[in-house]
Every structure is written in C-alpha cells, then in structure tokens.
Amino acid sequence: MIINLPDNWTIIKHTTIFPEYPKDWWELE
C-alpha cells in the first residue's frame, strides 16, 4: 500500500483515532 500524506500526518495519526484502519496501517511512517 502506498500512502501519500503531508508531513503533519505523523502527528495527526497519533492524535486521531480511526478504528476502521488496521493497527499495521498506523505503524507505517
């Protein structure tokens, strides 16, 4: 899976909960 996101996504993903996404997805940087 290739995800293109802004630099601040690292912060967003650690401060926002998206239960629909698998844990492995969160592990990606």
VOBA-1610 file (N, C-alpha, C; in pm, whole numbers, padded with zeros to 5 digits, always signed):
BEGIN
Met+00084-00120+00000Met+00000+00000+00000Met+00088+00125+00000Ile+00060+00215-00090Ile+00134+00341-00095Ile+00041+00454-00051Ile+00084+00526+00052Ile+00003+00636+00105Ile+00083+00765+00093Asn+00026+00862+00024Asn+00092+00991+00012Asn+00019+01092+00100Leu+00086+01135+00206Leu+00025+01224+00303Leu+00120+01337+00338Pro+00066+01448+00388Pro+00151+01559+00431Pro+00236+01519+00552Asp+00342+01595+00576Asp+00435+01566+00685Asp+00365+01562+00821Asn+00264+01645+00837Asn+00197+01652+00966Asn+00108+01532+00993Trp+00097+01440+00896Trp+00015+01322+00916Trp+00068+01235+01030Thr+00198+01236+01051Thr+00257+01161+01162Thr+00198+01207+01295Ile+00177+01336+01307Ile+00115+01391+01428Ile-00034+01357+01430Ile-00101+01379+01319Ile-00245+01355+01310Ile-00277+01210+01347Lys-00203+01117+01292Lys-00234+00975+01313Lys-00215+00932+01458His-00131+01004+01531His-00108+00971+01672His-00202+01046+01765Thr-00278+01139+01709Thr-00369+01218+01792Thr-00514+01197+01751Thr-00536+01118+01649Thr-00671+01093+01600Thr-00692+00943+01590Ile-00813+00898+01624Ile-00843+00755+01621Ile-00932+00724+01501Phe-00884+00633+01416Phe-00965+00582+01306Phe-00978+00431+01324Pro-01080+00385+01397Pro-01092+00243+01430Pro-01103+00153+01306Glu-01145+00210+01194Glu-01165+00130+01074Glu-01032+00086+01011Tyr-00921+00154+01049Tyr-00792+00117+00994Tyr-00723+00012+01081Pro-00659-00086+01019Pro-00587-00188+01095Pro-00465-00128+01166Lys-00421-00194+01272Lys-00309-00146+01350Lys-00183-00132+01264Asp-00161-00225+01173Asp-00042-00221+01088Asp-00033-00092+01007Trp-00149-00041+00969Trp-00152+00083+00892Trp-00096+00199+00974Trp-00130+00198+01103Trp-00080+00303+01192Trp+00071+00295+01210Glu+00123+00173+01197Glu+00266+00150+01216Glu+00349+00212+01103Leu+00288+00232+00988Leu+00359+00288+00873Leu+00393+00434+00895Glu+00511+00470+00853Glu+00555+00610+00865Glu+00558+00675+00727
//
